């Protein structure tokens, strides 16, 4: 389970947010992410993927020499819910938002 600080650190970078959007609902290898982020080098993409992996925000799947990544939407939702519960509890209560504990 990702703690709120690790989640916030991972989300604090615009490039990581772009990577997360790309990985939402699909599996991509590093080369695919590099191609879609036009202008960002492979080492930089690999660094950002490592940060996201360490924070538990991506799934990793190996196929031969290729490593594929996909967004761990469940963990993102849990972390967002935890932030809401900690920093906007009245909004959660008024809106009737179900916040899952993990």
Backbone bond lengths (Angstrom), bond angles and torsions (degrees), N, CA, C in turn:
res aa  C-N    CA-C-N  psi(-1)  N-CA   C-N-CA  omega(-1)  CA-C   N-CA-C  phi
1 X - - - 1.449 - - 1.538 108.07 -
2 X 1.304 115.45 131.77 1.453 123.00 179.82 1.524 109.51 -79.87
3 X 1.343 116.35 133.30 1.461 116.89 176.14 1.523 109.20 -85.11
4 X 1.314 115.39 165.46 1.465 121.32 -173.91 1.523 112.63 -61.90
5 X 1.321 117.56 -35.84 1.464 120.47 -179.04 1.522 110.34 -68.95
6 X 1.335 117.79 -45.83 1.468 120.59 178.12 1.529 110.80 -62.19
7 X 1.321 115.79 -39.45 1.462 120.03 178.23 1.526 110.26 -62.72
8 X 1.321 116.29 -46.91 1.467 120.28 -178.94 1.526 110.93 -63.75
9 X 1.327 117.63 -40.40 1.463 120.74 177.64 1.524 110.88 -62.64
10 X 1.321 116.77 -43.34 1.469 120.22 179.94 1.519 110.96 -64.89
11 X 1.320 116.72 -37.58 1.465 121.35 -177.89 1.526 113.08 -80.33
12 X 1.330 117.12 -12.26 1.469 120.91 -173.44 1.518 113.62 -72.75
13 X 1.309 117.63 -11.30 1.453 120.52 -177.01 1.533 110.45 -104.95
14 X 1.318 116.05 128.41 1.475 120.89 -177.76 1.529 111.77 -61.90
15 X 1.318 117.26 -38.36 1.470 119.28 179.26 1.518 110.58 -64.40
16 X 1.329 117.95 -41.10 1.468 119.67 177.83 1.521 110.88 -63.78
17 X 1.315 117.41 -36.96 1.464 119.47 176.43 1.535 110.44 -63.17
18 X 1.314 116.68 -39.73 1.471 120.37 177.49 1.526 110.29 -64.13
19 X 1.335 116.63 -42.17 1.466 120.83 177.98 1.528 110.03 -61.72
20 X 1.324 116.62 -43.81 1.463 120.07 179.76 1.520 111.37 -61.45
21 X 1.335 117.35 -41.06 1.467 119.84 177.73 1.532 110.71 -61.82
22 X 1.324 116.87 -40.36 1.459 120.48 179.19 1.522 111.73 -64.48
23 X 1.322 116.65 -36.31 1.462 121.34 -175.24 1.526 113.50 -85.19
24 X 1.317 116.52 -4.70 1.464 119.97 -179.47 1.525 109.97 -67.83
25 X 1.314 115.39 119.10 1.476 123.15 173.84 1.523 114.11 71.35
26 X 1.328 118.03 17.79 1.462 119.58 174.98 1.524 110.55 -158.38
27 X 1.321 114.25 160.89 1.454 122.40 178.97 1.515 108.88 -102.87
28 X 1.339 116.94 129.05 1.458 122.19 177.53 1.519 109.31 -133.21
29 X 1.339 115.66 146.53 1.458 119.80 172.28 1.528 108.21 -88.28
30 X 1.324 116.58 170.45 1.462 121.15 -177.69 1.525 110.66 -56.19
31 X 1.343 117.03 -43.60 1.466 121.17 -179.62 1.516 112.33 -59.86
32 X 1.331 116.55 -39.62 1.467 120.28 177.91 1.526 110.86 -63.46
33 X 1.330 116.38 -42.49 1.469 120.64 179.82 1.523 109.72 -64.72
34 X 1.340 116.86 -43.55 1.466 120.98 178.41 1.525 110.25 -57.96
35 X 1.333 116.42 -45.89 1.476 120.56 -179.76 1.520 111.67 -61.06
36 X 1.311 117.13 -39.45 1.461 120.15 -177.26 1.530 113.16 -78.43
37 X 1.337 116.65 -21.77 1.460 120.01 -179.60 1.523 112.09 -94.28
38 X 1.278 118.15 9.15 1.462 125.07 174.97 1.531 114.26 17.91
39 X 1.305 115.50 108.94 1.456 119.94 176.01 1.517 114.18 100.36
40 X 1.320 118.71 -7.48 1.458 121.11 178.42 1.529 107.42 -104.76
41 X 1.311 115.96 127.69 1.460 121.26 -172.95 1.527 112.38 -70.29
42 X 1.320 114.71 159.26 1.460 120.75 179.04 1.536 111.74 -60.92
43 X 1.346 119.43 -43.46 1.471 117.81 177.63 1.538 113.33 -60.89
44 X 1.323 115.79 -36.48 1.465 119.34 178.90 1.524 110.72 -67.20
45 X 1.328 117.05 -44.37 1.472 120.85 177.40 1.519 109.91 -61.24
46 X 1.329 117.54 -43.98 1.469 121.00 179.38 1.526 110.89 -60.61
47 X 1.318 117.01 -40.00 1.474 120.77 177.06 1.530 110.62 -60.47
48 X 1.328 116.75 -48.38 1.463 120.26 -178.62 1.527 111.35 -64.21
49 X 1.322 116.67 -38.72 1.465 119.58 177.15 1.528 110.80 -64.77
50 X 1.327 117.28 -36.83 1.468 120.53 177.57 1.529 110.90 -63.97
51 X 1.327 117.28 -41.30 1.474 120.72 177.85 1.531 109.64 -62.50
52 X 1.321 116.46 -44.75 1.468 120.16 179.93 1.525 111.24 -65.72
53 X 1.327 116.39 -38.55 1.472 120.38 178.09 1.527 110.20 -64.23
54 X 1.334 117.16 -46.02 1.470 120.76 179.73 1.523 111.82 -62.27
55 X 1.319 117.21 -30.85 1.466 121.42 178.57 1.530 111.78 -82.94
56 X 1.324 117.48 -4.42 1.465 120.97 179.51 1.517 113.84 76.72
57 X 1.330 117.17 19.79 1.463 120.46 -174.87 1.525 113.94 -95.97
58 X 1.331 117.14 -2.41 1.457 120.30 174.92 1.521 109.69 -133.73
59 X 1.316 115.05 150.05 1.459 122.08 169.59 1.517 106.87 -89.71
60 X 1.316 116.66 149.62 1.456 122.14 179.23 1.527 108.42 -126.05
61 X 1.333 115.60 133.92 1.466 121.43 179.37 1.526 107.85 -135.98
62 X 1.317 116.60 129.44 1.459 121.26 179.34 1.526 109.53 -102.10
63 X 1.322 115.20 132.94 1.467 122.19 173.35 1.521 107.10 -129.26
64 X 1.331 116.34 99.80 1.457 120.02 -175.34 1.520 109.25 64.06
65 X 1.330 116.39 -124.96 1.471 120.89 179.23 1.518 112.69 -87.58
66 X 1.317 117.18 -11.57 1.469 121.88 -178.82 1.525 110.48 -85.88
67 X 1.316 115.36 141.42 1.465 121.97 174.06 1.518 106.77 -117.61
68 X 1.326 116.04 126.43 1.456 122.46 -179.10 1.522 109.76 -110.20
69 X 1.317 115.16 148.43 1.466 122.59 -178.33 1.520 109.83 -127.86
70 X 1.333 115.04 147.35 1.462 121.82 173.96 1.524 107.56 -145.06
71 X 1.313 116.32 148.94 1.462 120.94 -178.42 1.520 110.78 -67.64
72 X 1.316 116.12 133.15 1.460 122.15 174.90 1.531 106.84 -86.07
73 X 1.325 115.79 84.25 1.464 121.30 -174.75 1.523 112.14 -62.49
74 X 1.318 117.12 -33.88 1.467 119.48 179.45 1.526 110.80 -62.37
75 X 1.333 116.44 -44.12 1.471 119.68 -179.22 1.525 110.72 -67.80
76 X 1.329 117.02 -38.80 1.466 120.46 177.05 1.529 109.59 -60.38
77 X 1.327 117.06 -44.77 1.464 121.07 -179.48 1.523 111.44 -64.25
78 X 1.330 117.25 -41.92 1.466 120.73 179.50 1.526 109.92 -63.23
79 X 1.328 116.35 -44.44 1.472 119.90 -179.60 1.528 111.20 -64.51
80 X 1.310 116.83 -42.64 1.473 119.77 177.83 1.524 110.38 -63.22
81 X 1.312 116.53 -41.14 1.460 120.83 178.07 1.515 112.17 -62.44
82 X 1.336 115.90 -41.29 1.459 120.42 178.52 1.526 110.24 -62.91
83 X 1.334 117.05 -42.23 1.467 120.66 177.61 1.528 110.67 -62.63
84 X 1.330 116.43 -43.35 1.466 119.49 177.65 1.523 111.52 -60.36
85 X 1.317 115.20 -46.44 1.469 119.62 -177.98 1.531 110.98 -63.31
86 X 1.358 116.26 -37.88 1.464 119.80 -177.51 1.520 113.59 -79.18
87 X 1.333 117.15 -34.56 1.461 119.49 -170.60 1.530 114.39 -117.20
88 X 1.316 117.43 -8.39 1.462 120.13 177.52 1.526 110.05 -144.69
89 X 1.335 117.60 51.73 1.468 119.72 -175.81 1.522 113.61 -61.62
90 X 1.324 117.50 -31.37 1.463 119.67 178.96 1.516 111.03 -68.73
91 X 1.313 116.84 -36.27 1.469 120.88 177.45 1.523 109.33 -65.21
92 X 1.314 116.61 -43.30 1.469 121.21 178.71 1.515 109.92 -60.28
93 X 1.322 116.43 -45.25 1.463 121.02 -178.08 1.527 111.60 -67.28
94 X 1.325 117.94 -49.24 1.464 122.16 -177.52 1.528 111.18 -64.13
95 X 1.323 115.87 -41.81 1.462 119.64 -177.15 1.528 112.26 -80.78
96 X 1.320 116.37 -11.81 1.456 119.46 -179.22 1.519 112.47 68.14
97 X 1.333 116.31 31.99 1.464 121.43 -178.73 1.521 108.41 -74.97
98 X 1.316 115.84 128.43 1.456 121.14 175.78 1.524 108.42 -80.79
99 X 1.312 117.12 118.72 1.456 121.67 -179.43 1.527 107.13 -110.62
100 X 1.322 114.62 115.25 1.459 122.04 -176.79 1.522 110.16 -78.78
101 X 1.321 116.43 132.65 1.476 121.79 173.67 1.512 107.63 -92.57
102 X 1.317 115.11 135.37 1.482 120.03 174.51 1.482 109.82 -133.77
